[in-house]
Amino acid sequence: MTLNIAAEGNVLRRFASDQLLTLAKVVIENALQPIIEVQTGVVFGYESLMRGHERLGFETPLDVLDQAHLAGQLFPLEQMVASRALAKFASLANHSDFTLFLNLDVRLIPYGEAMVDGLLTHLRAAGIAPSSVCFELSERFDNTNVPEFSSLVARLRRAGFKLAIDDFGVGHAEIKLLCDYPIDYLKVDRHFISGIDSNPRKRLLVKNMVQIAHVLGIRVIAEGIETEGEFVACREMGVDLVQGWLISKPTTHLAELKPAYPHFKDIGQSRRRSQSIDEILIRKKIERLPTVFENDSIDSVFDLFRRNPGQSYFPVLNASGEPRGIIHEVHLKEYIYQPFGRDLLKNKVYERTISHFVDRAPVVGLDADAERLMSIFANAEGGDCVLLTENMRYAGVISAASVLRIINEKQLKTAQDQNPLTSLPGNRAIRDFMQEAGRDSDGLRHFCYCDFDNFKPFNDHYGFHLGDHAISLFAALLRRYFFSEGVFLGHVGGDDFFIGLTDWSREELTEILDRLLSDFHGDVIELYSAEDRANGMIRGEDRHGVSREFPLMRCSIGVLELPQGLVVDDVSRLSSEIAKLKKSAKDSEAGLSVSSLTIRS
């Protein structure tokens, strides 16, 4: 009689206590899951994951590790899994372009020295640089309570390995790790990523996690991305890297792995087709300082300072070209100016490498806006610079003074198109928003054109001061009701306004617009005299100079809805459709007309 897999697993598991390692060598496999750059879709690295555990009768890989620990076989099991992961990684084409992420079980820390020695031997044989390997510190247990942890981290750093905090937000002592140890990556747990596109609390938490990490010079990886909405939300929060089933499931077959997933670059990101004003200005202010690598000799640093006497610091990179921080001359002065100081640094017994003097510095991508850079400087007290990256590699540095100049230039450019009365963006910005939103078909979009009815006779009768007051009143109401993400407010000119919205339902929008129209009408009639309010009208001249009676002022709004999936790249067409709705709104009793744009056959 044959056994099914479950039954076979139960049979094997009876022998796991003393034969687990032997059986694991037969059935355990290494799967790789891609981790991609959120802005480009290019693969940055792969996480190595254990597969085949079910054939040993275990539900999860963690159950295998727990049983191996009880059997006293955890260290050799992890050695076997890691060596196989390295061998598989080494067989990838251009493997030096990627980073391999390996999980480090806290229970292995006492074996740290032997583990590192073994790994370095495997790396040398495979021709892999230590900077191509990142250890994920599992937060199932508190790493920092293990006595040997600090010395192991120091050893890993000296060897050139990178470090990540795994499952950030649901484990032990993560903040302590961020505070006290040189972490390279922070992996946000799937709990915070699931449904983040529709959960404001999660967006707030992740946005602040990203901000803290970037100020500390740490890059952020979102785990467990399963929907396009989650992907877009993470990108908007400033996340650097993502992994999950949306990109690719873990696979044991190398032929299934790709070097890039370029379609992710364009998901929900039509505005990236052209550079933002922030990126254009930032690129102009980048200072491309010379760099040193963390494994360079101390002599090379002294030579760099000697050749650049006006520079007080230089960026430090790992072998992959990623920023590790900066090295500042102030930390070297005590050795430069004391007798035999330089000789002391070169003494192998003293062991003072470049990595010993590296100061962490904020690190962000070139896609960051100027306000975010300024916020990072504000939180990184005393920081010399922000290290900028493109495709996760060093692109240059920018100073606080340069960021201030960028913000000033941006404000000047914005002011050129800003209405002086309401301080709302003008026609150029409105057109840009309509074009970008028209191209971005990932969600529902609404374009609202607001126009006052009977404004001219009011303005003629009461004077431009009260006319301006009515316009300012409406602008204030707009800001009161439309302040969330995905909202654009513009002032076309005179008594014409524009509201642009993304990802609002029609029901949500019409409810708010009804309240806006009601409040405006209720407030604006107070600007009329008591007699005119009682009469419900005023007498004035129309646009043809004919004297007649006009009702009291109100606002009419025509709303053009672009359904999900519809791409419109013709702003003139959108403007024409909105003009029709504007007339329809003025003819309606409620002053509101909503229509959905359909695809022309």
C-alpha positions as CSV (number, residue, x, y, z in Angstrom):
1,M,0.0,0.0,0.0
2,T,1.4,3.4,-0.9
3,L,1.5,6.3,1.5
4,N,0.2,9.8,0.6
5,I,2.5,12.8,1.2
6,A,1.0,13.7,4.6
7,A,1.3,10.1,5.8
8,E,4.8,9.9,4.4
9,G,5.7,13.1,6.3
10,N,4.4,11.6,9.5
11,V,6.6,8.5,9.0
12,L,9.7,10.7,8.4
13,R,9.0,12.9,11.3
14,R,9.2,10.0,13.8
15,F,12.9,9.8,13.0
16,A,13.5,13.6,13.0
17,S,14.9,13.8,16.5
18,D,18.1,11.9,15.6
19,Q,18.1,11.9,11.7
20,L,16.6,15.3,10.9
21,L,19.8,16.6,9.2
22,T,20.2,13.4,7.1
23,L,16.6,13.6,5.9
24,A,16.8,17.4,5.4
25,K,19.7,16.9,3.0
26,V,17.5,14.7,0.9
27,V,14.2,16.8,0.7
28,I,15.0,20.4,1.7
29,E,15.4,22.9,-1.1
30,N,16.2,26.6,-1.4
31,A,13.7,28.8,-3.1
32,L,14.5,32.4,-4.1
33,Q,11.9,35.3,-4.1
34,P,12.8,38.5,-6.0
35,I,13.0,41.9,-4.2
36,I,12.6,44.7,-6.7
37,E,13.2,48.4,-6.7
38,V,9.9,50.1,-6.4
39,Q,10.6,52.9,-8.9
40,T,12.0,50.8,-11.7
41,G,10.9,47.2,-11.3
42,V,14.6,46.1,-11.5
43,V,15.5,43.1,-9.3
44,F,17.7,44.3,-6.4
45,G,18.1,40.9,-4.7
46,Y,16.5,37.6,-3.6
47,E,15.5,36.2,-0.3
48,S,16.4,32.6,0.3
49,L,13.5,30.6,1.7
50,M,13.3,27.0,2.8
51,R,11.0,24.6,0.9
52,G,10.3,20.8,1.2
53,H,9.5,21.0,5.0
54,E,6.1,19.3,4.4
55,R,7.9,16.2,3.2
56,L,9.4,16.0,6.7
57,G,6.0,16.2,8.3
58,F,6.3,19.9,9.3
59,E,3.7,22.6,8.6
60,T,6.2,25.5,8.3
61,P,10.0,26.0,7.9
62,L,10.0,27.5,11.4
63,D,8.8,24.2,12.8
64,V,11.8,22.4,11.1
65,L,14.2,24.9,12.7
66,D,12.5,24.5,16.1
67,Q,12.8,20.7,15.9
68,A,16.4,21.0,14.8
69,H,17.2,23.2,17.7
70,L,15.7,20.7,20.2
71,A,17.7,17.9,18.5
72,G,21.0,19.9,18.7
73,Q,21.2,20.1,14.9
74,L,20.2,23.6,14.1
75,F,23.8,24.9,13.4
76,P,24.6,22.2,10.8
77,L,21.2,22.4,9.3
78,E,21.5,26.2,8.8
79,Q,25.0,25.7,7.5
80,M,23.7,23.3,4.9
81,V,20.8,25.5,3.9
82,A,23.0,28.6,3.6
83,S,25.7,26.9,1.6
84,R,23.1,25.7,-0.9
85,A,21.6,29.1,-1.1
86,L,25.0,30.6,-1.9
87,A,25.6,28.0,-4.5
88,K,22.3,28.7,-6.2
89,F,22.8,32.4,-6.0
90,A,26.3,32.0,-7.5
91,S,24.8,30.2,-10.5
92,L,22.7,33.3,-11.4
93,A,23.9,35.3,-14.4
94,N,25.4,38.6,-13.1
95,H,24.9,37.6,-9.5
96,S,27.3,40.4,-8.4
97,D,24.5,42.8,-9.4
98,F,22.2,41.4,-6.8
99,T,22.0,40.9,-3.0
100,L,21.1,37.6,-1.4
101,F,19.0,37.9,1.8
102,L,19.6,35.1,4.4
103,N,17.7,34.6,7.6
104,L,19.8,34.5,10.8
105,D,18.2,32.6,13.6
106,V,19.0,34.1,17.0
107,R,19.8,30.7,18.4
108,L,22.8,30.6,16.1
109,I,24.4,33.6,17.5
110,P,26.6,31.7,20.0
111,Y,28.1,29.9,17.0
112,G,28.6,33.2,15.2
113,E,32.4,33.0,14.7
114,A,32.3,29.5,13.2
115,M,29.3,30.5,11.1
116,V,31.0,33.6,9.6
117,D,34.2,31.6,8.9
118,G,32.3,29.0,7.1
119,L,30.3,31.5,5.0
120,L,33.5,33.4,4.0
121,T,35.0,30.2,2.8
122,H,31.9,29.4,0.7
123,L,31.9,33.0,-0.6
124,R,35.5,32.9,-1.7
125,A,35.0,29.6,-3.5
126,A,31.9,31.0,-5.3
127,G,33.5,34.3,-6.1
128,I,30.8,36.3,-4.2
129,A,31.6,39.5,-2.3
130,P,30.4,39.6,1.3
131,S,28.5,42.9,0.5
132,S,26.3,40.8,-1.8
133,V,24.9,39.0,1.3
134,C,22.5,40.5,3.8
135,F,21.5,38.8,7.0
136,E,18.0,39.2,8.2
137,L,17.8,39.4,11.9
138,S,14.7,37.4,12.9
139,E,12.6,39.1,15.5
140,R,11.0,35.9,16.8
141,F,13.3,36.4,19.8
142,D,15.2,39.3,21.3
143,N,18.6,39.2,19.6
144,T,20.0,42.0,21.8
145,N,19.7,39.8,24.9
146,V,22.1,37.3,23.6
147,P,25.6,38.1,25.1
148,E,27.5,37.4,21.8
149,F,25.2,39.5,19.6
150,S,27.2,42.7,19.6
151,S,30.4,41.0,18.8
152,L,28.8,39.0,16.0
153,V,27.3,42.2,14.4
154,A,30.8,43.8,14.6
155,R,32.4,40.8,13.0
156,L,29.7,40.7,10.2
157,R,30.3,44.4,9.6
158,R,34.1,44.0,9.4
159,A,33.7,41.2,6.9
160,G,31.5,43.5,4.7
161,F,28.1,41.7,5.2
162,K,24.8,43.8,5.3
163,L,22.1,43.6,7.9
164,A,18.3,43.8,7.8
165,I,15.6,43.8,10.5
166,D,13.0,41.2,9.4
167,D,9.2,41.4,10.2
168,F,9.6,45.0,11.5
169,G,6.7,46.0,13.7
170,V,5.6,42.6,15.1
171,G,8.8,41.3,16.7
172,H,11.1,42.0,19.6
173,A,13.5,45.0,20.3
174,E,13.3,46.5,16.8
175,I,13.7,50.0,18.0
176,K,16.6,49.0,20.1
177,L,18.3,47.5,17.0
178,L,17.6,50.7,15.0
179,C,19.1,52.8,17.8
180,D,22.2,50.8,18.6
181,Y,23.3,48.8,15.5
182,P,24.3,49.7,11.9
183,I,21.3,48.3,10.0
184,D,21.0,48.6,6.2
185,Y,17.4,47.5,5.5
186,L,14.2,47.5,7.4
187,K,11.6,44.9,6.2
188,V,8.1,46.1,7.1
189,D,5.9,43.1,8.1
190,R,3.1,42.0,5.9
191,H,0.6,42.9,8.7
192,F,1.1,46.6,7.9
193,I,1.1,46.2,4.1
194,S,-2.1,44.1,3.7
195,G,-4.8,46.5,2.6
196,I,-2.6,49.6,3.2
197,D,-4.2,51.3,0.2
198,S,-7.6,51.5,2.0
199,N,-6.4,51.8,5.6
200,P,-5.3,55.4,6.7
201,R,-3.9,54.1,10.0
202,K,-1.5,51.7,8.2
203,R,-0.5,54.4,5.7
204,L,0.3,56.8,8.6
205,L,2.4,54.1,10.4
206,V,4.3,53.0,7.3
207,K,5.0,56.6,6.2
208,N,6.5,57.3,9.6
209,M,8.5,54.1,9.6
210,V,10.0,55.1,6.2
211,Q,10.8,58.6,7.5
212,I,12.6,57.3,10.5
213,A,14.5,54.7,8.5
214,H,15.6,57.2,5.9
215,V,16.8,59.7,8.5
216,L,19.0,56.9,9.9
217,G,20.3,56.0,6.5
218,I,18.3,52.7,6.3
219,R,16.4,51.5,3.2
220,V,12.9,50.1,3.5
221,I,11.5,46.9,2.1
222,A,7.8,46.1,2.1
223,E,7.0,42.4,2.5
224,G,4.1,40.5,1.2
225,I,2.9,42.8,-1.6
226,E,-0.2,41.0,-3.1
227,T,-2.2,43.8,-4.9
228,E,-1.4,46.7,-7.2
229,G,-3.1,49.0,-4.7
230,E,-0.7,47.9,-2.0
231,F,2.3,48.4,-4.4
232,V,1.2,51.9,-5.4
233,A,0.5,52.9,-1.7
234,C,4.0,51.7,-0.7
235,R,5.6,53.6,-3.5
236,E,3.7,56.8,-2.4
237,M,4.9,56.2,1.2
238,G,8.5,56.3,0.0
239,V,9.3,52.6,0.4
240,D,12.5,51.7,-1.5
241,L,12.0,48.0,-2.3
242,V,9.2,45.5,-2.3
243,Q,8.6,41.7,-2.4
244,G,5.6,39.5,-2.5
245,W,3.3,37.3,-4.6
246,L,2.3,40.2,-6.8
247,I,5.9,40.4,-8.1
248,S,6.7,36.7,-7.9
249,K,6.2,33.7,-5.7
250,P,9.3,32.0,-4.3
251,T,10.7,29.5,-6.8
252,T,13.2,26.7,-6.7
253,H,13.7,26.9,-10.5
254,L,16.3,29.5,-11.5
255,A,14.9,29.6,-15.0
256,E,11.8,31.2,-13.7
257,L,13.7,34.2,-12.2
258,K,13.9,37.5,-14.1
259,P,16.4,40.3,-13.8
260,A,13.6,42.9,-14.0
261,Y,9.8,43.3,-13.9
262,P,9.6,46.6,-15.9
263,H,5.7,46.8,-16.0
264,F,5.7,47.7,-12.3
265,K,7.4,51.0,-13.2
266,D,4.2,52.2,-14.9
267,I,1.5,50.9,-12.5
268,G,-0.4,54.0,-11.4
269,Q,2.4,56.2,-12.2
270,S,1.7,58.2,-15.3
271,R,3.2,61.4,-13.8
272,R,6.5,59.7,-13.8
273,R,6.6,59.8,-17.6
274,S,8.0,63.3,-17.1
275,Q,10.3,64.5,-14.4
276,S,8.7,66.4,-11.6
277,I,9.8,70.0,-10.9
278,D,11.4,68.8,-7.7
279,E,13.6,66.1,-9.4
280,I,14.7,68.6,-12.1
281,L,15.7,71.1,-9.4
282,I,17.4,68.5,-7.2
283,R,19.4,67.1,-10.1
284,K,20.8,70.6,-10.7
285,K,21.9,70.9,-7.1
286,I,23.5,67.5,-6.7
287,E,27.2,67.5,-5.6
288,R,29.0,64.4,-6.8
289,L,31.7,64.1,-4.2
290,P,34.5,61.5,-4.6
291,T,33.8,58.4,-2.6
292,V,35.7,55.7,-0.7
293,F,34.8,52.1,-0.3
294,E,34.5,50.6,3.2
295,N,37.2,48.1,2.4
296,D,39.7,50.6,1.1
297,S,42.8,51.3,3.1
298,I,43.0,54.2,5.6
299,D,45.8,55.6,3.4
300,S,43.4,56.1,0.6
301,V,41.2,58.3,2.9
302,F,44.1,60.4,4.0
303,D,45.0,60.9,0.3
304,L,41.5,61.9,-0.5
305,F,41.4,64.6,2.2
306,R,44.9,65.8,1.1
307,R,43.7,66.2,-2.5
308,N,40.5,67.9,-1.4
309,P,41.5,70.3,1.4
310,G,38.2,72.2,1.4
311,Q,36.1,69.1,1.9
312,S,35.4,67.9,5.5
313,Y,33.7,64.6,4.6
314,F,33.3,62.0,1.9
315,P,30.6,59.3,1.2
316,V,31.5,55.7,2.0
317,L,30.1,52.9,-0.2
318,N,30.0,49.2,0.0
319,A,31.3,47.0,-2.9
320,S,27.9,47.2,-4.6
321,G,28.0,51.0,-4.7
322,E,25.3,51.5,-2.0
323,P,26.0,54.3,0.5
324,R,27.0,53.2,3.9
325,G,27.4,56.7,5.4
326,I,30.1,59.3,5.5
327,I,33.6,59.5,6.9
328,H,34.4,62.8,8.5
329,E,37.8,64.3,9.0
330,V,37.0,65.2,12.6
331,H,37.2,61.5,13.6
332,L,40.6,61.2,12.0
333,K,42.2,64.3,13.5
334,E,43.2,62.6,16.8
335,Y,45.3,60.1,14.7
336,I,46.6,62.7,12.3
337,Y,48.0,65.0,14.9
338,Q,49.2,62.6,17.5
339,P,52.7,61.0,17.3
340,F,52.5,57.6,15.4
341,G,48.8,58.1,14.9
342,R,48.8,57.0,11.3
343,D,51.0,54.0,12.1
344,L,48.5,53.0,14.8
345,L,45.6,53.0,12.4
346,K,47.6,50.7,10.0
347,N,48.4,48.3,12.8
348,K,46.5,45.0,12.2
349,V,46.3,44.3,15.9
350,Y,44.6,47.7,16.5
351,E,42.1,46.9,13.6
352,R,40.8,50.4,12.8
353,T,39.3,50.1,9.3
354,I,37.3,52.7,7.3
355,S,34.1,51.1,8.5
356,H,35.1,51.9,12.1
357,F,34.8,55.7,11.3
358,V,31.7,55.7,9.2
359,D,28.9,58.0,10.4
360,R,25.4,57.1,9.4
361,A,23.7,59.7,7.1
362,P,20.2,60.0,5.7
363,V,19.7,58.1,2.4
364,V,16.9,58.7,-0.1
365,G,16.2,58.2,-3.8
366,L,16.3,61.0,-6.4
367,D,12.5,60.7,-6.7
368,A,12.1,62.4,-3.2
369,D,10.5,65.8,-3.3
370,A,12.1,68.9,-1.8
371,E,9.8,69.1,1.2
372,R,10.6,65.5,2.2
373,L,14.3,66.3,1.9
374,M,13.8,69.3,4.2
375,S,11.9,67.2,6.7
376,I,14.8,64.7,6.8
377,F,17.3,67.5,7.5
378,A,15.1,68.8,10.2
379,N,15.0,65.4,11.9
380,A,18.7,64.5,11.3
381,E,20.1,67.1,13.7
382,G,23.6,68.3,12.8
383,G,23.6,66.3,9.5
384,D,26.1,67.3,6.9
385,C,24.2,66.1,3.9
386,V,21.6,63.6,2.5
387,L,23.0,60.9,0.4
388,L,21.0,60.5,-2.8
389,T,20.7,57.3,-4.8
390,E,19.5,56.3,-8.2
391,N,18.5,52.6,-8.6
392,M,19.7,52.1,-5.0
393,R,23.3,53.2,-6.0
394,Y,25.1,56.3,-5.0
395,A,24.2,59.3,-7.1
396,G,25.6,62.2,-5.1
397,V,25.0,64.4,-2.0
398,I,22.9,67.4,-1.3
399,S,23.2,69.9,1.5
400,A,20.6,71.7,3.6
401,A,21.5,75.0,2.0
402,S,20.9,73.5,-1.5
403,V,17.5,72.1,-0.4
404,L,16.5,75.6,0.8
405,R,17.4,77.0,-2.5
406,I,15.4,74.3,-4.3
407,I,12.3,75.1,-2.2
408,N,12.7,78.8,-2.9
409,E,13.0,78.2,-6.6
410,K,10.0,75.9,-6.5
411,Q,7.9,78.4,-4.6
412,L,8.8,81.1,-7.2
413,K,7.8,78.8,-10.1
414,T,4.6,77.9,-8.3
415,A,3.8,81.5,-7.5
416,Q,4.0,82.4,-11.2
417,D,0.9,80.3,-11.8
418,Q,-0.8,81.0,-8.5
419,N,-3.9,83.2,-8.2
420,P,-2.9,86.1,-5.9
421,L,-6.4,86.4,-4.3
422,T,-6.9,82.7,-3.3
423,S,-3.3,81.4,-3.5
424,L,-4.6,78.4,-5.4
425,P,-2.8,77.0,-8.5
426,G,-3.8,78.4,-11.8
427,N,-4.5,77.1,-15.3
428,R,-1.1,75.6,-16.0
429,A,-1.2,73.4,-12.9
430,I,-4.9,72.5,-13.6
431,R,-4.0,71.4,-17.1
432,D,-1.1,69.3,-15.8
433,F,-3.3,67.6,-13.2
434,M,-6.0,66.8,-15.9
435,Q,-3.4,65.3,-18.2
436,E,-1.8,63.2,-15.5
437,A,-5.1,62.0,-14.1
438,G,-6.4,61.3,-17.5
439,R,-3.5,59.0,-18.3
440,D,-3.7,57.2,-14.9
441,S,-6.5,54.7,-15.4
442,D,-6.0,52.7,-12.1
443,G,-8.9,54.3,-10.3
444,L,-12.0,56.5,-10.6
445,R,-11.3,60.2,-11.3
446,H,-13.5,63.3,-11.1
447,F,-13.0,66.8,-12.7
448,C,-15.3,69.4,-11.2
449,Y,-15.8,72.9,-12.8
450,C,-17.3,75.4,-10.4
451,D,-18.8,78.7,-11.7
452,F,-20.8,81.3,-9.9
453,D,-24.2,82.2,-11.2
454,N,-25.1,85.9,-11.3
455,F,-21.7,87.0,-10.1
456,K,-21.3,89.9,-12.6
457,P,-24.5,91.8,-11.5
458,F,-23.5,91.3,-7.9
459,N,-19.9,92.5,-8.6
460,D,-21.3,95.5,-10.5
461,H,-23.9,96.4,-7.9
462,Y,-21.8,96.0,-4.7
463,G,-18.3,96.6,-6.0
464,F,-15.2,94.5,-6.5
465,H,-14.3,94.4,-2.8
466,L,-17.4,92.3,-2.0
467,G,-16.9,90.4,-5.2
468,D,-13.4,89.4,-4.1
469,H,-14.9,88.6,-0.7
470,A,-17.3,86.1,-2.3
471,I,-14.4,84.5,-4.2
472,S,-12.3,84.2,-1.1
473,L,-15.3,82.8,0.8
474,F,-15.7,80.0,-1.8
475,A,-11.9,79.2,-1.8
476,A,-12.1,78.9,2.0
477,L,-15.0,76.5,1.7
478,L,-13.1,74.4,-0.8
479,R,-10.2,74.0,1.6
480,R,-12.6,73.1,4.4
481,Y,-14.2,70.3,2.5
482,F,-11.3,69.0,0.3
483,F,-8.1,68.5,2.3
484,S,-7.3,64.8,2.0
485,E,-4.9,62.9,-0.3
486,G,-5.9,62.6,-3.9
487,V,-7.4,66.2,-4.1
488,F,-6.3,69.0,-6.3
489,L,-7.8,72.5,-6.0
490,G,-7.3,75.2,-8.6
491,H,-8.5,78.7,-9.5
492,V,-9.2,79.1,-13.2
493,G,-9.7,82.9,-12.7
494,G,-12.5,85.2,-11.6
495,D,-15.4,83.2,-10.2
496,D,-14.3,79.9,-11.9
497,F,-12.7,77.1,-9.8
498,F,-11.6,73.6,-10.4
499,I,-11.6,70.5,-8.2
500,G,-9.8,67.3,-9.2
501,L,-10.1,64.1,-7.3
502,T,-8.8,60.5,-7.6
503,D,-10.2,57.4,-5.9
504,W,-13.4,59.1,-4.6
505,S,-16.7,57.3,-5.2
506,R,-19.5,59.3,-6.9
507,E,-21.6,59.0,-3.7
508,E,-18.8,60.5,-1.5
509,L,-18.3,63.4,-4.0
510,T,-21.9,64.4,-4.5
511,E,-22.5,64.4,-0.8
512,I,-19.7,66.8,-0.2
513,L,-20.5,69.0,-3.2
514,D,-24.2,69.3,-2.1
515,R,-22.9,70.6,1.3
516,L,-20.5,72.9,-0.4
517,L,-23.2,74.4,-2.6
518,S,-25.6,74.8,0.3
519,D,-23.0,76.4,2.6
520,F,-21.8,78.8,-0.1
521,H,-25.3,80.0,-1.0
522,G,-26.2,80.4,2.7
523,D,-23.0,82.4,3.3
524,V,-23.0,84.5,0.2
525,I,-26.6,85.9,0.5
526,E,-25.4,87.5,3.8
527,L,-23.3,89.8,1.5
528,Y,-26.5,91.2,0.0
529,S,-28.5,94.0,1.7
530,A,-31.5,93.1,3.8
531,E,-33.9,94.5,1.1
532,D,-32.3,92.5,-1.7
533,R,-32.3,89.4,0.4
534,A,-36.1,89.9,1.1
535,N,-36.7,90.4,-2.6
536,G,-34.6,87.4,-3.6
537,M,-33.1,89.4,-6.4
538,I,-31.2,92.5,-7.6
539,R,-31.5,94.7,-10.7
540,G,-28.6,95.1,-13.0
541,E,-27.3,94.9,-16.5
542,D,-26.6,91.7,-18.3
543,R,-23.6,91.1,-20.6
544,H,-25.4,92.9,-23.4
545,G,-26.1,96.0,-21.3
546,V,-29.8,95.2,-20.9
547,S,-31.3,96.1,-17.5
548,R,-33.1,93.2,-15.8
549,E,-33.6,91.3,-12.6
550,F,-31.1,88.7,-11.4
551,P,-31.6,86.0,-8.7
552,L,-29.2,85.9,-5.8
553,M,-25.8,84.4,-6.4
554,R,-25.1,80.7,-6.1
555,C,-22.5,78.3,-7.6
556,S,-23.1,75.6,-10.2
557,I,-20.7,72.6,-10.6
558,G,-20.3,70.3,-13.6
559,V,-18.6,67.0,-12.7
560,L,-16.9,64.8,-15.4
561,E,-16.3,61.3,-14.2
562,L,-13.5,59.2,-15.8
563,P,-14.2,55.5,-15.0
564,Q,-11.4,53.1,-14.0
565,G,-9.6,51.7,-17.0
566,L,-10.3,54.7,-19.3
567,V,-7.2,56.5,-20.5
568,V,-7.7,60.0,-22.0
569,D,-4.6,61.9,-23.2
570,D,-6.4,64.8,-24.8
571,V,-7.0,67.7,-22.4
572,S,-8.9,69.6,-25.0
573,R,-11.4,66.8,-25.2
574,L,-11.8,66.8,-21.4
575,S,-12.3,70.6,-21.3
576,S,-14.9,70.4,-24.0
577,E,-16.9,67.7,-22.1
578,I,-16.6,69.8,-18.9
579,A,-18.0,72.9,-20.7
580,K,-21.1,70.9,-21.7
581,L,-21.6,69.8,-18.1
582,K,-21.1,73.4,-16.8
583,K,-24.1,74.5,-18.9
584,S,-26.1,71.6,-17.8
585,A,-25.3,72.4,-14.1
586,K,-26.5,76.0,-14.6
587,D,-29.8,74.9,-16.1
588,S,-30.4,72.4,-13.2
589,E,-32.3,73.3,-10.1
590,A,-29.7,71.9,-7.7
591,G,-26.8,73.5,-9.6
592,L,-25.0,70.1,-9.9
593,S,-24.6,67.9,-13.0
594,V,-22.5,64.7,-13.0
595,S,-21.8,62.6,-16.1
596,S,-19.4,59.8,-16.8
597,L,-17.2,59.9,-19.9
598,T,-17.5,56.9,-22.1
599,I,-15.0,55.4,-24.6
600,R,-15.7,56.5,-28.1
601,S,-16.4,53.7,-30.5
